[in-house]
Amino acid sequence: MLTSLAFIFLAGLAMAAVCERIGLPRIIGMLFTGIVLGPYVLGITRVEAAVMGAVLGAVSPAVVIPRMVQLMENSYGTQKSIPQMIMAGASCDDIFVIVLFTTFVRMAQGGSAKASDFVQIPISIVFGVVLGAAAGYVLARVFETVYARAHCVRNSMKVILVLGLSFLLMAVETWLKGIVSVSGLLAVVSMACMLKAKCVPEVSKRLSEKFGKLWLAAEVVLFVLVGAAVDIRYTASAGASALLMIGIALLFRVAGVFLCMAGTQLNKKERLFCVIAYLPKATVQAAIGSVPLSLGLPCGQLVLSVAVLAILVTAPIGAIGMDKTYRRLLVHEGGAAGENPGA
């Protein structure tokens, strides 16, 4: 009884203050608190809630990274390396979430969490960046040596070499599993950054154009496969409670992004764009959302339902939000925020 009263007073007043701060009536915050603390919101254990939180936590690289690459090609936000920062952050975010998800699922199955599981997170980030940078440096030197010896290597062949090395870096993550943690995704991003830094600008530009054309087909395949992994039958069973939880999760995400950018040189518009870029959820949720159900966990169907709803709600919001706001929120290199490169 005393615990309940404590939550009612503290949480109720806190939410009322938040609503008042953003211009909403205080009563809305109190009603919202009652809904969250009431008996009708997702009756699951703390471990199962942690599993669901891990599923919801990841940002979608399939939605974010192609758009950041496009911004880099069009020189939006590049003066402060905003697209590069978002790409690197999204990759680290996914690594962290997947480690947490694996740990919480083990706990939900009756196992226990190990400190070594959490230690693997920074290790995988560091090794991924170092491995990718080394691969990019070697590949850049190969291109430079071939060019110096007057051997003509077609850009299409260079694209195949980069793709092959990217697949190899992703495979290294699997090969070294159980030995040392390596982030294959971060390795690929690091390799691309090193190639851009070490290659002749004209070469990197032509490679970017080639990969941009390749993405036209890859985008269709990727998102159709993501859609095929979503079981739409479970969405109706989630209900309004799941939508409310997704909304709350997004609020915490927004607060977290703003907190991470505290003390940086980014202005308000650029910070707002970073918030929008971290909203979409799709690929990771489609990949791991059904795992608890396949393992027979009691919360499996609910986790999958929430994952599906998160994809349907946040992926369009994040994608459309980035596409519609980057010209107004980011500075175009050599110009000001809102300047169209084709103008």
C-alpha positions as CSV (number, residue, x, y, z in Angstrom):
1,M,0.0,0.0,0.0
2,L,2.7,2.5,1.0
3,T,4.7,1.5,-2.1
4,S,1.7,2.2,-4.3
5,L,1.1,5.6,-2.7
6,A,4.7,6.5,-3.2
7,F,4.6,5.7,-6.9
8,I,1.3,7.5,-7.3
9,F,2.6,10.7,-5.7
10,L,6.1,10.8,-7.1
11,A,5.3,9.6,-10.6
12,G,2.0,11.5,-10.8
13,L,3.6,14.8,-9.8
14,A,6.6,14.2,-12.1
15,M,4.4,13.5,-15.2
16,A,2.2,16.5,-14.3
17,A,5.3,18.8,-14.2
18,V,6.4,17.4,-17.6
19,C,3.0,18.0,-19.2
20,E,2.9,21.5,-17.7
21,R,6.4,22.2,-19.1
22,I,5.4,21.3,-22.6
23,G,2.1,23.2,-22.4
24,L,-0.3,20.4,-21.7
25,P,-2.8,20.3,-18.7
26,R,-1.3,18.7,-15.6
27,I,-4.2,16.3,-15.4
28,I,-3.0,14.6,-18.6
29,G,0.2,13.6,-16.8
30,M,-1.7,12.3,-13.9
31,L,-4.0,10.2,-16.1
32,F,-1.1,8.9,-18.0
33,T,0.6,7.9,-14.8
34,G,-2.5,6.0,-13.8
35,I,-2.6,4.2,-17.1
36,V,1.0,3.1,-16.8
37,L,0.7,2.0,-13.2
38,G,-2.7,0.5,-13.5
39,P,-3.5,-3.3,-13.8
40,Y,-4.3,-3.3,-17.5
41,V,-0.8,-2.5,-19.0
42,L,1.1,-5.6,-20.0
43,G,1.2,-8.0,-17.1
44,I,4.7,-9.4,-17.6
45,T,7.7,-10.0,-15.4
46,R,10.7,-7.7,-15.1
47,V,12.9,-10.1,-17.1
48,E,10.3,-10.3,-19.9
49,A,10.0,-6.6,-19.9
50,A,13.8,-6.4,-20.3
51,V,13.6,-8.7,-23.3
52,M,10.9,-6.5,-24.9
53,G,12.9,-3.4,-24.1
54,A,15.9,-4.9,-25.8
55,V,13.9,-5.7,-28.9
56,L,12.5,-2.1,-29.1
57,G,15.8,-0.5,-28.3
58,A,17.6,-0.9,-31.6
59,V,17.6,1.7,-34.4
60,S,17.2,0.3,-37.9
61,P,20.5,0.4,-40.0
62,A,18.5,-0.4,-43.1
63,V,16.5,2.8,-42.8
64,V,19.2,5.1,-41.4
65,I,22.5,4.2,-43.1
66,P,21.5,4.6,-46.7
67,R,20.1,8.0,-46.0
68,M,23.3,9.1,-44.2
69,V,25.3,7.9,-47.1
70,Q,23.1,10.0,-49.4
71,L,23.6,13.0,-47.1
72,M,27.4,12.6,-47.3
73,E,27.2,12.4,-51.1
74,N,25.1,15.6,-51.2
75,S,27.3,17.3,-48.5
76,Y,24.6,17.9,-46.0
77,G,25.8,18.1,-42.4
78,T,29.3,17.0,-43.4
79,Q,31.0,20.0,-41.9
80,K,30.3,18.7,-38.5
81,S,30.4,15.0,-39.6
82,I,26.7,14.5,-38.6
83,P,25.9,11.7,-41.0
84,Q,29.1,9.8,-40.0
85,M,28.3,10.3,-36.4
86,I,24.8,8.9,-36.8
87,M,26.0,5.9,-38.8
88,A,28.6,5.0,-36.2
89,G,26.2,5.6,-33.4
90,A,23.5,3.4,-35.0
91,S,26.0,0.6,-35.4
92,C,27.2,0.7,-31.8
93,D,23.5,1.0,-30.7
94,D,22.7,-2.3,-32.5
95,I,25.7,-4.1,-31.1
96,F,24.8,-3.0,-27.5
97,V,21.1,-4.0,-28.0
98,I,21.8,-7.4,-29.4
99,V,24.2,-8.2,-26.5
100,L,21.5,-7.1,-24.0
101,F,18.8,-9.1,-25.9
102,T,20.9,-12.3,-25.8
103,T,21.6,-11.8,-22.1
104,F,18.0,-11.1,-21.1
105,V,16.7,-14.0,-23.1
106,R,19.1,-16.3,-21.3
107,M,17.8,-14.9,-18.0
108,A,14.2,-15.4,-19.1
109,Q,15.0,-19.1,-19.9
110,G,16.2,-19.5,-16.3
111,G,19.8,-18.8,-16.9
112,S,21.9,-15.9,-15.5
113,A,23.7,-12.9,-16.9
114,K,27.5,-12.9,-16.9
115,A,29.6,-9.8,-16.6
116,S,31.7,-10.9,-19.5
117,D,28.6,-10.5,-21.8
118,F,28.6,-6.8,-21.1
119,V,32.4,-6.5,-21.4
120,Q,32.2,-7.8,-24.9
121,I,30.3,-4.7,-26.1
122,P,33.3,-2.2,-26.1
123,I,35.6,-5.0,-27.2
124,S,33.5,-5.7,-30.3
125,I,33.3,-2.0,-31.1
126,V,37.1,-1.4,-30.8
127,F,38.0,-4.6,-32.8
128,G,35.4,-3.8,-35.5
129,V,36.8,-0.3,-36.0
130,V,40.4,-1.4,-36.1
131,L,39.8,-4.4,-38.4
132,G,37.8,-2.3,-40.8
133,A,40.3,0.6,-40.8
134,A,43.1,-1.9,-41.6
135,A,41.1,-3.5,-44.4
136,G,40.3,-0.1,-45.9
137,Y,43.9,1.1,-45.7
138,V,45.2,-2.1,-47.5
139,L,42.5,-1.8,-50.2
140,A,43.3,1.9,-50.7
141,R,47.0,1.1,-51.1
142,V,46.2,-1.6,-53.6
143,F,44.1,0.8,-55.7
144,E,46.9,3.4,-55.4
145,T,49.6,0.8,-56.4
146,V,47.7,-0.4,-59.4
147,Y,47.0,3.1,-60.6
148,A,50.7,4.0,-60.2
149,R,51.8,1.1,-62.4
150,A,49.3,2.2,-65.1
151,H,47.1,-0.8,-64.7
152,C,43.5,0.1,-65.5
153,V,41.0,-1.4,-63.0
154,R,37.4,-0.7,-63.9
155,N,35.2,0.9,-61.3
156,S,32.8,-2.0,-61.5
157,M,35.7,-4.3,-60.5
158,K,36.5,-2.0,-57.6
159,V,32.9,-2.3,-56.4
160,I,33.1,-6.1,-56.5
161,L,36.3,-6.0,-54.5
162,V,34.8,-3.7,-51.9
163,L,31.7,-5.9,-51.7
164,G,33.7,-9.0,-51.4
165,L,35.8,-7.6,-48.6
166,S,32.7,-6.3,-46.9
167,F,31.2,-9.8,-46.9
168,L,34.4,-11.1,-45.6
169,L,34.4,-8.7,-42.7
170,M,30.9,-9.7,-41.8
171,A,31.9,-13.3,-41.9
172,V,34.9,-12.6,-39.5
173,E,32.3,-11.8,-36.9
174,T,30.9,-15.3,-37.1
175,W,34.3,-17.0,-37.4
176,L,35.6,-15.4,-34.2
177,K,32.4,-15.9,-32.2
178,G,33.4,-17.5,-28.9
179,I,37.0,-16.3,-29.2
180,V,36.7,-12.5,-29.4
181,S,33.9,-10.2,-30.2
182,V,34.1,-8.2,-33.4
183,S,31.4,-6.0,-35.0
184,G,31.3,-6.8,-38.7
185,L,28.9,-3.9,-39.4
186,L,31.2,-1.4,-37.7
187,A,34.2,-2.9,-39.6
188,V,32.4,-2.3,-42.9
189,V,31.6,1.3,-42.0
190,S,35.2,1.9,-40.7
191,M,36.6,0.4,-44.0
192,A,34.4,2.8,-46.0
193,C,35.6,5.8,-44.0
194,M,39.3,4.8,-44.5
195,L,38.7,4.3,-48.2
196,K,37.2,7.8,-48.5
197,A,40.1,9.3,-46.5
198,K,42.9,7.5,-48.4
199,C,41.6,7.3,-51.9
200,V,41.8,10.0,-54.5
201,P,38.6,12.1,-54.2
202,E,37.6,11.3,-57.8
203,V,37.9,7.5,-57.1
204,S,35.8,7.6,-53.9
205,K,33.2,9.8,-55.7
206,R,32.9,7.3,-58.6
207,L,32.7,4.4,-56.1
208,S,29.9,6.2,-54.2
209,E,28.0,6.7,-57.5
210,K,28.4,3.0,-58.3
211,F,27.1,1.9,-54.9
212,G,24.3,4.4,-55.2
213,K,23.1,2.6,-58.3
214,L,23.6,-0.8,-56.7
215,W,21.4,0.3,-53.8
216,L,18.4,0.8,-56.1
217,A,18.1,-2.9,-56.4
218,A,19.4,-3.8,-53.0
219,E,16.8,-1.5,-51.3
220,V,13.9,-3.4,-52.9
221,V,15.3,-6.8,-51.9
222,L,16.1,-5.7,-48.3
223,F,12.8,-4.1,-47.4
224,V,10.7,-6.8,-49.1
225,L,12.6,-9.4,-47.1
226,V,12.1,-7.3,-43.9
227,G,8.4,-7.1,-44.7
228,A,8.2,-10.9,-45.3
229,A,9.7,-11.5,-41.8
230,V,6.8,-9.6,-40.2
231,D,3.8,-11.7,-39.2
232,I,1.0,-9.2,-39.5
233,R,-1.5,-11.6,-37.7
234,Y,0.0,-10.6,-34.3
235,T,-0.4,-6.9,-34.7
236,A,-4.1,-6.8,-33.8
237,S,-3.5,-8.7,-30.5
238,A,-1.1,-6.0,-29.2
239,G,-3.7,-3.3,-28.7
240,A,-3.4,0.2,-27.4
241,S,-1.1,-0.7,-24.6
242,A,1.6,-1.7,-27.0
243,L,1.2,1.6,-28.9
244,L,1.5,3.5,-25.6
245,M,4.6,1.6,-24.7
246,I,6.2,2.3,-28.0
247,G,5.4,6.0,-27.5
248,I,7.0,6.0,-24.1
249,A,10.1,4.2,-25.5
250,L,10.5,6.8,-28.2
251,L,10.3,9.6,-25.5
252,F,13.2,7.9,-23.7
253,R,15.0,7.6,-27.0
254,V,14.6,11.3,-27.7
255,A,15.8,12.2,-24.2
256,G,18.8,9.9,-24.5
257,V,19.8,11.4,-27.9
258,F,19.6,15.0,-26.5
259,L,21.6,13.9,-23.5
260,C,24.3,12.4,-25.6
261,M,24.6,15.6,-27.6
262,A,24.9,17.8,-24.6
263,G,28.1,19.9,-24.8
264,T,28.6,19.3,-28.5
265,Q,28.8,22.0,-31.2
266,L,25.6,21.0,-32.8
267,N,22.8,23.6,-33.0
268,K,19.2,23.0,-32.2
269,K,18.2,22.1,-35.7
270,E,21.0,19.6,-36.1
271,R,20.2,18.0,-32.7
272,L,16.6,17.7,-33.8
273,F,17.6,15.9,-37.0
274,C,19.7,13.5,-35.0
275,V,16.6,12.7,-32.8
276,I,14.6,12.0,-36.0
277,A,17.3,9.8,-37.4
278,Y,17.2,7.6,-34.3
279,L,13.5,7.0,-34.4
280,P,13.0,4.3,-37.1
281,K,13.0,0.6,-36.1
282,A,12.8,-2.2,-38.6
283,T,15.6,-4.6,-39.5
284,V,16.7,-5.6,-36.0
285,Q,13.1,-5.9,-34.8
286,A,12.2,-8.1,-37.7
287,A,15.3,-10.3,-37.1
288,I,15.0,-10.8,-33.3
289,G,11.3,-10.1,-32.6
290,S,10.2,-13.6,-33.2
291,V,13.1,-15.3,-31.2
292,P,11.3,-15.3,-27.8
293,L,8.2,-16.9,-29.4
294,S,10.4,-19.6,-31.1
295,L,12.0,-20.3,-27.7
296,G,8.6,-20.8,-26.1
297,L,8.8,-17.9,-23.7
298,P,5.5,-16.8,-22.2
299,C,6.0,-13.3,-23.5
300,G,6.9,-14.4,-27.0
301,Q,3.7,-13.5,-28.8
302,L,3.5,-10.1,-27.0
303,V,7.1,-9.3,-27.9
304,L,6.5,-10.1,-31.5
305,S,3.3,-8.1,-31.6
306,V,5.1,-5.1,-30.2
307,A,8.0,-5.5,-32.5
308,V,5.7,-5.6,-35.5
309,L,3.8,-2.5,-34.4
310,A,7.1,-0.7,-33.7
311,I,8.2,-1.4,-37.3
312,L,4.9,-0.2,-38.8
313,V,4.8,2.9,-36.7
314,T,8.4,4.1,-36.4
315,A,10.0,3.1,-39.7
316,P,7.7,5.4,-41.8
317,I,7.9,8.2,-39.3
318,G,11.7,8.1,-39.2
319,A,12.2,7.6,-42.9
320,I,9.8,10.3,-44.0
321,G,11.0,12.6,-41.2
322,M,14.6,12.4,-42.4
323,D,13.7,12.8,-46.0
324,K,11.5,15.9,-45.4
325,T,13.6,17.7,-42.9
326,Y,17.3,17.4,-43.8
327,R,17.3,20.3,-46.1
328,R,15.9,22.6,-43.4
329,L,17.8,21.2,-40.4
330,L,21.3,20.5,-41.8
331,V,23.8,22.9,-43.2
332,H,24.8,22.2,-46.8
333,E,28.6,22.4,-47.3
334,G,29.4,25.8,-48.6
335,G,25.9,27.2,-47.8
336,A,23.4,27.5,-45.0
337,A,20.7,25.2,-43.5
338,G,17.8,24.9,-45.9
339,E,19.8,25.4,-49.1
340,N,19.0,23.0,-51.9
341,P,22.1,21.7,-53.6
342,G,20.3,21.8,-56.9
343,A,19.3,25.4,-56.5
